[in-house]
Amino acid sequence: HGATDALSLQPELKFCAVALSKVHPEGDLQAQTQADAAMAEVPGMETDVLTIQRTTPVLGAVADLLEAALRLEPLPPPVLSAAETTYLSGFISGLKTPGARGHVPVLPVAAPIAPATRLWLDGVFAGLLSRATEGAPDAPTGVTAGDLARAHGAQQQSIALLWASQTGNSEALAERLAAQLKQAGIVVALCCMADYAVGELGKAGKIILISSTYGDGDAPDNGKSFWEFLAEDNAPKLEHLSYAVCGLGDSSYDQFCQHGKNLDTRLAELGAQRLVGRLDCDSDYEAEVNDWIQLIGKRLTGAPLCYEAPPSAQAPHSKNNPFAARLLANTKLNGPAADKDTRFISLSLAGANLRFEPGDALGVWPSNCPDLVDEVLERAGLKDDARVAVDKAGNLPLRQALRDNFELTRPSRETLEFIAERSASPELKTLLAASRNSDLKQWLYGKQLADVLAAFPIKVAAQEFVAALKHIQPRLYSISSSPRAYRGEVHLTVAAVRYGSRNRKGTCSTFLADRAHERDVPMFVQASSHFRLPADPATPVIMIGPGTGIAPFRAFLQDRRVCGARGRNWLFFGERHQATDFYYRDELSGMRKDGFLTELSLAFSRDQAEKRYVQHCLTEGGADIWAWLQDGANLYVCGDAGSMARDVETTLRSIIERHGGLSPETAQDYLRLLAREKRYLRDVY
């Protein structure tokens, strides 16, 4: 098809049959001799590795031209230390393993290699092995546009489906869409945005992006590198790309689906064409997503997508098919005089078709507090036995419908607009103006639906009223037990939300704390594939989890103990008072005493005149943290996405800068590298 080799500019070879035998270059090449001698110092490394590309005349000539043009003088190989010699011996042995991947080898950040030696070795590996790996059967980790074309015929439709998620919702939706596309005969490359080979985006042809929004309109952690590539001033033009974007969010929060909007706008700026219009999904998005998926199916295949779900008897429990779990334990973790109410919750998995791993979350479908339901009925002037039609639930008494099916604690914008219209209140209409978002947020702080109805009374029919409400949604909690340590049950660590002297409280946290014993708890597992223990049990782990952020790390520690993991463990935990708020004190202290928990760093903010947080412990242990990172440790953070997560990241950058001897910019790049290597992972909310 007229294709040419990018380096030699000669016609690309399509098919060839050859017989190969090892040859050696003629002549006395000084640079080669020096390189061979250096590599010969590494035990087990053959010098033939260094002759691969020099047996190719065209590449040798091009290399000579580049060397002359750049005025480069050949440098002698570096002298290797004993540690470097030992490490590189194992590294080269790994490269020779038959099952090893064929792409350019990269020295891990934690390798005990001096910076100058690392640069020289990286250059050698790239120069000698980069072209030798083209067409190798083992593809790089990142999914590329070529993966689709090479694996499937050109006659078959293909598309890349990428997701980015902080909690797993986008991943679950992407998997569902991928299954429907595959059933329609479309070839789908499904992967996280962090694993996608962004350099080949222009060759993808068609791509679907599904992403949530994190923080102040930002990308989720595993979507940051993809977004940074797109946002660069010199990002490539994408005129040949067709795309569709779905953003997930909650309209009751600022920056609703903002990252999805950012992706959509930027791709259009780079010349890409919309396959279908962007979809901004609120928390209750089932119907909208189904319509959007069908629209994509029609654009790709000309017909609606069909999806054959497994028979209900075999279907695993899921968000739409929750398991009704029996409460086994509900224990307050705080002491008697504590000003917090944090619970240990244990639920039975007997009869459940569920699998989970440490790092996953449990989705819980709550019911509203009966007292709040009664107050809403009174404020709205409605009778509790009025019958209303509820989607997927049938015809129900109004009281039951409000208890089990509708959101009463966080009024949505649509609900507020309905109340503003029916109450004819100029004040509420003014607050709902786009320019008054911050004023509306401030006015709503701590208020629930009953408070809004008290401020702006309305008269409305029961069916009209429920039609203006959002459906209740599950809440996600990090699982705090290992399935291998506690078979047949799952544990949660739940902070019950109660608003001071006012009779207001969180929906799901108080459902679990106060009423879970009255009825079974509808629940499901939300996989969090981005937040996992290292595959190698010898890898050290550093876990930072103040407050209920301890939850996944209790599961991590239990799992590593049961599995006999040899890697070191360092936990940072903080709360208000050690006497009343040291969650799982006996369990953690026992692990520290017997040495399984290598380090336990504690920060109790109110036990001294000057407040002390986990970031203070991090600073004090900075030299050791840097040493652990150099030894290949994984770094985990769980907890509040607001000040805690930001302050911890700032502290980590300072530690890397100070103890690694790096500039602020390089320290930031180092932290980004840890994230790309999946060694810096966060579960923040």
N, C-alpha and C positions, 0 to 999 in steps of 0.2 A: 504493500500500500504506500510505497514511497517513503517509509520510515528510515531514518538514518541514525547511526550511533552518535550520541551527543558529543563525544570526545574526539573520535577519529574522523567524523563527518563522512564515513563510508556507509554504503547501503547496509541496513541491518540484516544480519543473518537470521533466516527464519527456521530452517531445518538443517541438521547436520549429523552425520555419523562419523565418529573418529575413533582411533585407537591411540591411547596415551601411554607414554613412558617417561620416566623421570629424566630430565636433562639438567645440565649444569652450564652456566654462562661461561663463555670463553673470555680470556683476558684477565688482567689484574685490575679489578675495580676496587679502588681504595675504600670508597664509602661502604661497599658491600662487605669487604673484608673486616672493616672496623665493626660493623653491625653484627656480623657473624660471630666475631670474637666476643663481643659483649653478651650476646644471647647465649653463647656457649658457657658463660659463667653461671647461668641459671640451670640448676640440675634438672635433667629430663627434657631440656628444650633442644630440638634439632635445628641446625642452621639452615636446613632445606626450607624451613618456613619463610626465611627471608629472601628466597630466590623466586618466589611465586611470580611476582609481577615483572621481574627483570628478564624473564624468559619471553616476555611479550615485547617485540621490538617497537611497536607503535607507542605503547605506554612509556617505554624507556626514553624514546625520543621526546615525547611530550614533557616528561619529567625533567629532562635536560634543558629544554627550552624554558620551562617555568623557573628552574633554578637560575638560569642565566638572566632571565628578565627581572627576577626579584633580587638579583645580586646576592644570592645565598652562598655561603661557604659551608661545606660539610662540617658538622660538629662531631667530635668524638662522643660515643655513648657515655652516659653518666656512670660513675662508679656506684655499684649497688651496695647498700648496707646488708648486714646479715638478715634483718627482718624483711627487707625488700626482696632479697634473694629467695627466702623461704616462701613469701607470699606469691611472688611471680611464678615460682615453680608450680605451686598449686593452681594458679590462674591459667597458665599455659596447658597444664594437664587437663583442666576442665574444658579448654577450647578443643582439645583433641578427642574428647569423649564423643562417640558416634552419635548420640542423641542431641548433641549441643546445637543451638540455633546457629544459623549461618550469617547473621548480620554482624556489623562491625562491633567488636567487643569494646566495652566501656568499663574502666576501672571504677568500682564503687567509691562513693565519697569516703567511706570509712576505711578504705585500704591504707595500710601504713606506708604510704609512698610520699616522698618529699615532693613539693610543688613542681620544682624544675624537672625532676625525673618523671613525674606524672605527665607533664606537657610533652616530653620527648616520646614517652611510650604511647600516648594518645595519637601523636602524629604518625608513629610507626604503624600502629594498628589501622588507622584510617587509610594511610597511603598504601599499605600492602594488602589489606583485606577487603576494602570497601567494594572494589569491582569484582573481586573473586566471589562475592556472595550473591551477585545478581541471579535471580531465578532459582535460588536455593529453595529446597522444598519446605524448609521451616521458615515461616514468615515472621517478621518482627512483631512485637507485642501490639503496637498500634494498628488499628484497622485502616487500610488504605483503599483508595478508589480501585486500584488494580486488583485487590482481593476479589472483588465481585466479578470483574471481567475474566480473570484467570480461572476462577473456579466454575464458571458457568458460561454457556454459550451466548453469543451476542444476540440471539433471537429472543432471549428471555428477559423480561423486565427485571430491573434491579434497583435497589434504593438503600441508602445508608440511613439508619435510624439511631440518633444519638440522644442521650439523656444526661441531665445533671440534677442532682437532688441532695438536699440536706437531711431529709427524713426517710426517703425511699418511695414517696408517692409518685414522683416522675418515673422512677425506674419501673415500678409496677405497671404504670400506664403504658410505658414503652414496650414492656414484655407482652402485654395484652395486644397492643396494636401489631407487634411483630408476628404474633401467632395468627392473627387474622390475615395479614398480608401474605404469609407463607401458605396458608390454606388456599389463597387465591392464585397460587403459583408464582408469586413474586419472590425474587431472591432478596433476602434482607440481611444486611450487616448491622447487627445490633451491638452497641457498645457505649460505655460511658464517654462523655466528652473528653475527659482527661486522658483516655487511652487512644483517641483518634489521631491519626497522622495528619495534622492540620495542613502540612505542606502540600498534600494532594487534594485539598478541598476543591480546587478548580476543576479536577478531573472526575469528581464524584457523579456528575450528571444530575441526580436527584437526591435530596436529603430532607429528612424530617428531624426537627429539633424539639425536644420536650424538656422544659426546665421550670423549676420553681424559682422564687426570688428569696434572697437571704439578706437580712439586715436592711440597710438603707438603699434598696433597689439594686443590690449587688448580685453577682453570680454566686451560686453555691460553691463550696470549696472545690468540688470535682468538676466545676465548669469554668474555673478562673483562667486556666492556661488557654483554653479554647477562646474565651472572650478576649484575653490580652492579645492573642494573635490577630483576631478580627479588628480590634480597636487600634492597632498600630497605624501610624501615618502612612507607612509604606506597605500596608496590606495589599495583596494581589487583587486584581480585578477578577470578578466572578461572573462574567457575562454568560457563560455556558452552564451555569448552575441554576436548577429549579429547586425551590425550597418551600417548606411549610413549617410554621412555628406554633407551638402550643405552650402557653404559660400557665402555671398553676399558682394559685394564691388564695387570699381571703380578703374580700372587699371591706371587711371591718377594720383592716389595717391600712396604714399609709403605704404608698409605693406598690399598690396592688398590681401584681404580674409585671412589675417594671422591668425585670431582666428579660422576660419574653419580648416585651416591647422594644427593648434595646437591641436584642438579636435581630428582630424583624427589620428595624430601621437600618441597622448597619449593613445587613446583607443586601438590602435594596440599594444603599449608597454605593456598594461595591459592584453593582450591576447585575446581581442575581435576580431571577424572575420568580414571583410567587406562584407556587403550584396551586395553592388555595389560600384564602385569607387567614390571618392570624386568629387563633382562638385564645381568649383570656378566660380561664376557668376559675370560678369561685369554688368555695369548699364543697358545694353541692352541685357537682358538674356532670353527673352521669348522663343525662339526656343530651346536653350540649356536646359532650365528647363523642357520643354515639353518632350524632348527626355529622360531626366533623370527620370522623373516621370513614363514614359512608361517602362523604364528598371526596375524600382522598382516593378511596377505592374506585369511584367512578372516573376520576381523572386518570388513574393508572391503568384500569382494566376495562373501563366502559360499562361496568356493572357494579351493583352493590356488593359489599363484602359479606360473605357468610362465615359464621364461626360456629363450629360444632363443639359445644362444651362437653366435658365428660359427664356421664350419667350422674345424677344427684347422689346416688348411693356411694359412688366412688369419688365424688368431688371433695377436694381438701377444704377444710374450713378456711374462710377468707373474709375480707371486708364485707362482701355481700352475702356471705354464708357463715356467719360467726358461730363459734362454739359457745354453748351455755355452760360456763364453768362454775363449780361450787367453791365457795370460800372455805379455805382450810385454816387460815390464821389472819388476824388483824391485830397487830401489836404496836403500841406507841413506842417509838424509838427515843423520844425525848424524856428527860427526867421530869418529876412532878412539878418543879418550879419553873419549867421552861416557858418561854413566850412563843414557842413554835409548836406545831402539831404535825410531826412527820411519822408516817406509818410504814411498817413492814407488812406487806400483803402477800399471802400465799394462796394460789388458786390451783384447784385440781385439774389435771389433764386426762383423767380417766375417761376413755372413750373418744378422745379427741384425735382427729386426723391432722396433726400439726407437727412440724419440725422447726427447730430454731437453733441458732448458734449464738455464743456470746457476742454481744455487739448489736444484736437485733432488738427491735422494739415490739411492745405488745400494744395493739390497738384495742381500746375499751369503748363500747357503746354505752353511754351513761343514760340515766333517766333524771329528770329534773326533780328538785326538792318539792314535795307535796305542798309545803307552806308557800313556796313561791308561785306554784300553780294556782292556789287559792287566791293569792293576792292579785295575780294577773286577771283572773276571772272577775274579781270584784272591781278592779279598776276599769275593765272594759265593759262592765255591766252585762256580762253574759252568764247564762245558766250552764252548770257543769254537765247536765245530761243532754244538752243539745247535740244532735248527731251531725257529724261532718265526714266528708269523704277525704281520705288520706291516701296518697299515692303509695302503692305496694302494701298497704295495710288494711284497706277496705273502709267500711263505714263504722266509725267509732264514736263513743261519747266524747264530748269536747274535753272533759277533764283528763281522760286517758290519752287522748291525742296530744294535748299540751305536755303531759308528763313524759311521754315516750318518744315523740316524733318531732318536736319543734324547739328551736333555739330560743331560750328566754333570758339568758344572761348577757349576751352581746348583741344588741340590736343592730341589724344590718342597715346600710344606707337605704335600701329599698323599703324596709320597714319604717324607717324614719320619714321617708318621703310620703309614704301612705298616711302616717299619723299627721304629718304637717298638712296634707291636703284635707283630711277629714276634720281636723281640729280648726282649720282656717287660721292657724297661728302664724303671724308674720315673723315672730321671733325665731321659730324653728326653721321656717323657710329661709330666713337670712343666714342662719347658721349652716344650712346645707349648701350655700353658694360655694363654688369651687375655690374662691379666694379666701374662704373662712375655714379651711381644713384644720388649721392648728387650733382655732377657737372651738370648733366642734369637738375635737379630740379632748381638749381641756374640760369642756362642759360634760362630756360623757364619762370622764374618769370616775370609776367606782359605781356608775349607774347601770341598772339593768332595765329590762323592758317595763317592769312595774313602775319604776321611777319616772320613766318617760311618759307613761300613761297618766301618772299622777300630776305631772307638770302640764300635760296637754291632753285633757280628757276628750274622748271620742265616743260616738254612738255608731255601732257597726253590727252587722249580722255575723253569726258564728263562722259560716263558710268563707265570707269575705275576709274575716280576721285571719284565719289560718292560711289563706291564700297569700297574705302579705308577709308571712313569716318564713324564715329560712329553716330547712330541715336540720335537725340536730346532727352533728358529726362526731365521729369517734375521736378520742384523745389518745395520743401516743405516749408511752412510758418506756424508758430504757429498761430492758430485762436485767434483773440483778441476781440471776442464778445461772449456773451451768447445767445444761440438760444431762451431763454425765455425772454431776455431783448430786443432783436432786431429780431422780427419775419420777415421772408421773406428776410433777408439779412445776409451777413457774412462780418466781418471786418478783415483786415490784417494791420500789422505794418511793413513796408518794407523800409530797408535802400538801397537806390539806389547806386550801386557800380560804381564809376567813377575814373579812374586812372589818377589823376593829370592833367598835361598839355597835355598828349598824348591822342589821340582820341580812347581810349579803355575803355570799360565799361562792367558791368555784363550783362549776357543774359536776365534773367528773371526780375531782379529788375528794369532795365531800360525799359523793355517791359511794365511793369505795370506803371512805373512812366511817361513814355514818349508817349506810343502808345496804351495803353489799350482802349482809347476812340475811336480808329479808327476801332476796330473790337471786337466781343465778345471774352471773355476770357475762353478758355477750362479749366475746373477745376473739381476736385473731392475731396472727404474727405478721408484722411488717418487717421484711428483710432489710437489713442495712449493710449491703455488701461492701460499702465504702469504709466501714468501721469494723475491722477484723483484727484478730490476733495475728502475729507474723506466722508465716508458714513454717519457718524453722523454729522449733521450740527452744533452741539455744540462743535465740536473739534476745538481748536485754530489752525490757520495756519500762518506760517512764510514764506514769499515769497521773494526771492532774485533774482532780474531781472534787471541788468543794461542794458542800451541801448535798442535795440529791444527785449531784454529778458523780457521787461515789458508786451509783447503781451499776453501770456496766463493768466497772473495775472490780467490784466484788465478784461478778460473773467471770471476768478474766482470770482473777487469782484462783478461784475455785477450779476452773478448767485446767489451768496450767499445773496445778497441784495434782489433780486426778490423772492427767496425762503424763506426769513425770517430767515436765519441761525443766531443762537445766539452766535456762536463761535467768539472769538476775531480774529482780522486780523492785521498782521504786515507786511508792505511792505518796502523792501530796494530797492532803485533805484539810479542809477548813470549815469552821462554823462559828457561831457566836461564843458559846461557853463550853469549855471542856467538860465541866461537871454534868451538864444536862444535854449537850448536843453532839457528843462523840458517837456517831452512828456506828453500829457493829463493833463497838469497843473491844469486847472480849475476843471476837473472831480475828480482828486485825492485830490486836496485841499478841495473840497466840502465834500468828504467822510471823510476827517480828521476833518473838522470843525464840522460836525454833529455827530461825534463819531463812525460812522460805521467802519472807518479805525482807529483801536485803536492806532497804531503807524505808522508813516511815516518817515523813515530815509533816508536822501539824501546825496549823495556824488558827487560833481562836481569837476573833477580832475584839471581843469585849472583855477579855480577861486582864487587860492592862490599860493604862491611861491612854496610850497611843495605839490606835487600831492596827491590827496585824492581819495580813491576808496571805494567801498562798504565794503571791508574787514576791513577797518578802522572803519566804523560804527558798524560792527559786533563785533569787539573787545571792543568798547566803551559800547555796550549794552550786553556784555557777560553774566553778572549776570542775567539779565532779560531773555535772550535767554535760559539759563539753566533752569530757573524757568518755562518758558513756556514749555520746553521739558518735565520737570517733571510733568507738568499738562497734558501731552499727546498730545502736539502740533505736527502737521505735518510740515515737513520742505521741501521746494521746491526751486530748483535752475534752472534758465533758462538763456541761453545766450552762449557766446563764450566757446567752449570746451577747448581752449588753456589755456592761463595763468589765465583767470578769474576763470574758474571752479576749476582749481588746487589750486589757491590761496585761494578761498573761502573754499574749503575742508580742507586745512591746518589750516585756521583760526578756523573753526568749531572744529577741533580736539583739538586745543589749548584751546578753550573755555570750552570744555567738561573736559579736563584735569585739568584746573585751578579751575573752579567753581564747578566741581563735585568731586574734590579731588582724581582724578584717575591717575594712571601711564600712560605714553604715550601708552603702549601696550593695556591697558584696555580701554583707550579713543578711540583707533582705533576699538577695539571690540564693544564698545558701538555704534559707528557710523555704523558699519556693521550690528548690531542688528536692528538699526532704519531702515536700508535699507531692511533687511529681513522682517520686520514688515510692509513694505511699508509706512513708516513714513518719510523717507528721499528719495526724488524722484527728478530726474534731467531730464531736456529736454535741452540737450546741443548739439551744432553743430559746 
